[in-house]
Amino acid sequence: MPADLNSPETLALLTRIAAALERLAPVASPHADFTAADAFVWQAAGRRLSPVPKVNRVEMSLLRGIDRVRDQLAENTGRFARGLPANNALLWGARGMGKSSLVKAVHAEINHARPAEARPLKLIEIHREDIETLPELMGLLRTDPHRFIVFCDDLSFDADDTSYKSLKAVLEGGIEGRPDNVIFYATSNRRHLLPRDMMENERSTAINPGEAVEEKVSLSDRFGLWLGFHKCSQDEYLDMVFGYVDHLGLEADREAIRAEALEWATTRGARSGRTAWQFIQDLAGRLGKAI
C-alpha cells in the first residue's frame, strides 16, 4: 500500500530529509557592502567579509631598512590601483622585518594619494587555513567595480597539505584565473612556501628528481614579484628605534636609549623591526607615555 503522506511518520521523515539537504547545500555568499570600510577579513565559515574599521598598521615613514622592497611594492601597487598591469607579490624572508606591515602601509599610502574621484583600493585578508575557499572569494570580488588586494600573512604549506592547488589555480592556472580587479599578496618565511627538508626528501626518493617537486615549487613562480627581507644591521636596527622615539616624542637620554636598545636585541638574539617596536613599547611604558 502507498504510504500516507499526511501521516506523522511520513511528515517527520520528509522534514529530516529536507533538513539534511539544507545542510549539504553550499552556503550562499552574501553581497558584500564594500562602502563599509577599506579593509575586510574573509570569514570562510560564513562565506562573508567582515569590515575592519581601523587597520592595525605602521606608517610608511617608520618602516626603515627596507627601502628597495618598499619602493618596489609601492610602485607595483600604484600601477594596479590605476588599472595598469601589475604582478602578484611574495614577500619572503626574515621574521619581524616588516613584511605584513609593508603591505598594510602601502595600501594606506595608495588610498591617501588617490584622486578624489577614484574609488578606494580595498584590502582583504584571508587566513592561511582558508586558502581552499579562495576561488569563492575571487568569485565574490570579480564583478565588483572596486580593485582589491587579497592578502595572506605567513603563507606556507606542509607535506600533506594540498590546499596550495586552490591558490595555484586562482593565481594563474585555472580556467577563470585571477580577476582583473584582484591582486594577491602573501608573506612567508620560506621563499618556495615549502619546508626545505620536504623538498629534498621528495627529490631523493623520486625516479626523476627534477620533476618530483616541480608542481609544488612552481607555485612560487605564480608570483611575478619576489621581495626578499633580510636581517638588519645594528645601524639599521638603531635607525628603527630612533625613528619610533622621534615619531612618538619619547624624551630620554639618547645614549641611554641606544645602550638599552642594543641590550634588548642581544637578550632576544635578533635585530628586527619587531624587536625595535617591542623595545619601544617597554621604553614608553617606563616613561609613562601612552602610544
Steps between C-alpha positions, in 0.01 A plus 500: 500500500623853423618695803269757650669832425308669777597254770721630785769242415520607133503871586778444752703308240452772237603766753824313576575460129443872436725595791774268374482651151530851645814398688651356183421804289788749453483813710392797290748784490318817605562823313772699677462869577840630392411853604507391867881511524822493297613173660323169562568153640367199309295280735510170316257318728221745425621590149491868589726802531531675835589871479802624697432860608859560616790306356792417729777661295828690523562818304715457191760749626568279803595195294879526489765283338271370225512792256550297181217250558279781633537694176446191284179401676370856501566537126334165421196582714470849355489361146234250601288770668511703178377204296840420346669157485657388830631181657399281791764546770671263742673672791734245653788487744602583855241517774401835643641709215171664402358278225135521603545855632621607157193358323267688734706821484509498119124449488450804725743715299336416169157595631632818660652614171215396269301763306173603664295352217674160512356205689705395806715190477368223727712266713363154580679260733452127458634266768745228406260223602229640272701491175276224364212750489702752298314421174171589670643828626627583152156429359349747747747772399507441126197711405555787744628833358758543780856371480620260770821383664437151638762447769611183680747536786749226590414275207666157483403141436585176679577162350144364487332831418329515160326835544782663302322375187214746560747786519692382196184478288376842604830677445542387144421144410122472523245548225385832646832599653548808713240774446635818340396702804684278752867464588638249751769585756645245742770500766705197595820404676564254215590607149338191347216471757606144586736365769844427356521150650177404326629615161833320543328180615276494194797558271703217658223240468371591154577324171534843341614735779456808282129432453424376852439841650438697181127537566545634852805717434329652196251659737759765580536570129142629498626801691655734247654715772726341762609737775766377742527624860830440674624546854592858573834641609558667836483844340171417327358365826594818686356708216169319556515561874570873472243534223238385749651712779474819293159419357350430842681783677671280759730716706804330652878507468581370150819324605307317770231405247768371263662283766166364621381429146815302421471304822133430423592356159788297644281332762254398225764382259368706210493847350182578309222752466286289732774496764537878469125551549494270803782703653312823429189365673711417807672842492173690460348309787791582729477868398125504564430592138184369333548389138 
